[in-house]
């Protein structure tokens, strides 16, 4: 899953980018409103973390342009502006959440997981099938009533596949969800992660569809 961070403060942006990566998401970071809006037009994101006080184009203008263009990507506004008028204006413009800086990383990640769950129609942190579930809050795989922790890459790959069990995702589609702009991607990086998951949990967990990609089996009717 890829998160777009639009934040002009270099220190805040760097720290948030690293924290989002450590939580198992890929992240693209832009530092002004025009670049942020361009990224939204060029890519698909699970959610956006948006500052309001941006150069070149304000965060509110970016948000308004998103919603006017039909972009329903969840947006968390994260800003130092704590006035009631600013909160009301951003929420009425289409923000899904509003967080006042400074905000703990744990709280921000919980809010990110919550808006992504709501987007996908999940009421709780577990997604997946009867046979295989992923806990978005703890980054664990749940199988046969047992829980096991996952690396950031393993979590990201399973998250992408378990969003729509049965759907086939190609290597390119998985790479776009697992890696951010500036992260180097080896030619067989996705294959290595999937091989490790199948070795740990069994080949039936992720099925290879020759020439097309991979899928997680759907529940039987």
Helices and strands as residue ranges (DSSP letters): E 2-6, H 10-22, E 26-30, H 33-42, E 47-50, H 59-68, E 74-79, H 84-92, E 97-100, H 105-120, E 126-128, E 133-135, E 140-143, E 146-149, H 152-163, H 171-178, H 189-201, E 207-209, E 213-215
